[in-house]
């Protein structure tokens, strides 16, 4: 029995244990599984600009907003929600995402369980467009979870008690702003520090003057030579740092491998890593990978990437872009598989559309709702 049929076969036991689905929705959702007349997938989408609470400063750019596209897929009266978030470095835009989504004809699919086929279809329509494809994938997973009446962490057999603490991100900024952000991060047990400029050590010293919680560092390719990177890794190791993410340019594979052999801290791939084939490429130069749905084309491939990394003995970090609780909560379904989580993208915006993931005592807490676990606000 293949996975899709197995999931279908388990529908009735799954929905019996789930209260959020009404009887009318259950009746509608089970029609195609019982051999009745099937519906079709109906895709809707619209632009949605995310407003940041603070300017987001990285080694190579600054921004106060992030463009996004909100997605809905309806099937037999049930709606799955998805999202595309497009930070500038990804190379996607509202125009490219809406153009790609407009080119899709999901109505040809009468069975929403055909995730593999739908991904193959999207890849055949156009290459790249990873965030656009992720928006469809997330909405499909939300829809399927609602049909089955279960959240995805349960469908995957994951234990939510194994979710790690999430880090809270502090971008490159002026000293007084950094101090303010450290105060805002007080509920969290890990702080993520953006680096890659000349004031890297100053940032850490400011943070250390206010708190001794563990930090992790994301240089965003900002360190320009391996000797400097190694010196920084040793300096950070003495200041309760857990790991360093993407220290040098993603093309500097040999230099990163040299650093990994000598660094007292794990080296984690971010910009270097996009989709599943990149996991094996990363193994020679990095200790672990940072999986983000906007790069992996969604949950389907992200789950495969996490399994492959585990099989290869690599660390798994689960990250996000600046996103609403829709995409962040979707990513959180994989959190029990991660060593580290950086799922604070929704906390950095002022106009979230969804209720979803909660951070309780610093720890990722997944809602026990069907699908990706979100509810539309208002």
MOLIN-V687978 format. One record per helix or strand. SS is the DSSP state (H for helix, E for strand). FROM is the first residue (numbers start at 1). TO is the last residue. If there is no record, write none. Layout:
[[SS;FROM;TO] [SS;FROM;TO]]
//
This chain:
[[H;3;9] [H;11;16] [H;23;30] [H;32;34] [E;42;47] [E;50;57] [E;62;66] [E;68;75] [E;78;85] [H;88;90] [H;94;103] [H;106;108] [H;115;125] [H;130;148] [E;151;151] [H;152;155] [H;160;162] [E;165;170] [H;175;187] [E;190;194] [H;200;208] [E;214;218] [H;226;237] [E;241;245] [H;253;262] [E;266;269] [H;277;282] [E;288;291] [H;293;296] [H;299;311] [E;315;318] [H;325;332] [H;335;337] [E;340;341] [H;345;348] [E;349;349] [E;354;355] [E;358;360] [E;363;365] [E;371;371] [E;375;376]]
//
